């Protein structure tokens, strides 16, 4: 999904409240998120008593998806790098799907499969994490065949496939006719994971976001689709924790990465994040 331009992004005085929002966003309480994103000079101050720990992991994560995954990428890179995990962002704005469905999704998928082959050869990941895109259009049969093909490609590359459901997003006029495919994609992905014999896993991000894109805990940007810094950081903390449990590394605490330079990534400015 193309990212539209908007006002300038996170200002220096907004960085301290961000850490507090990350910690609040990983609870299930929408009430706890009420103050996230509001201008304030209050917040959590870093402790100067000890430097961040040096961490090292054998995990190498290739991150894939569309521009929603792209907006989550800067925070995810910061969180996983702080945990000693090698990370490569292979998300694609306006594409990223692996589903060979209708004519448009097939065209997009053709590019994704081509790039996947290159990224596997260059980066050699042992975990391929794919967030279901807003373009995973097709019948349930087409989705299943595509996810099974993806799982085999990961297995052949010596990697495990982790499929993450997309966050709730605004289904506007563009997406309306694809609503049934958007709904079925995570259901099919979960079925493929259950039948995959351990080589493919499914993570339901509704545990973090909920299912209502308009709810406070969904942390959507002004466009109702992508996330701003607060949402991206909350997602990075959640996914880092989930991957850490499965692949044996200790996630770095948000105090070590949540207020880093990644918050100035230009995509947040284009999204109109404040």
HUMOLIN-V961482 format. One record per backbone hydrogen bond with DSSP energy under -1.0 kcal/mol. NH is the residue of the N-H (numbers start at 1). CO is the residue of the C=O. Records with the same first field share a line. If there is no record, write none. Layout:
NH=CO / CO
//
This chain:
14=11
15=12
21=17
22=18
23=19
24=20
25=21
27=24
33=30
34=31
36=33
38=35
57=84
61=86
62=127
63=88
64=129
70=66
71=67
72=68
73=69
76=72
77=73
78=74
79=75
80=76
81=77
82=78
84=81
85=80
86=59
88=61
90=63
92=65
95=92
101=99
106=102
107=103
108=104
109=105
110=106
111=107
112=108
113=109
114=110
115=111
116=112
117=113
118=114
119=115
120=116
121=117
122=118
123=119
124=120
126=60
127=60
128=160
129=62
130=162
131=64
132=164
136=133
137=135
143=139
144=140
145=141
146=142
147=143
148=144
149=145
150=146
151=147
152=148
153=149
154=150
155=151
156=152
157=153
158=155
159=154
160=126
161=199
162=128
163=201
164=130
165=203
170=224
172=170
176=172
178=175
179=176
182=178
183=179
184=180
185=181
188=184
189=185
190=186
191=187
192=188
193=189
194=190
195=191
196=193
199=196
201=161
203=163
207=204
208=205
209=205
210=206
215=212
218=215
219=216
221=226
224=221
232=228
233=229
234=230
235=231
236=232
237=233
238=234
239=235
240=236
241=237
242=238
243=239
244=240
245=241
246=242
247=243
248=244
256=253
257=254
258=254
260=257
263=260
264=261
265=262
268=265
270=266
271=267
272=269
273=268
//
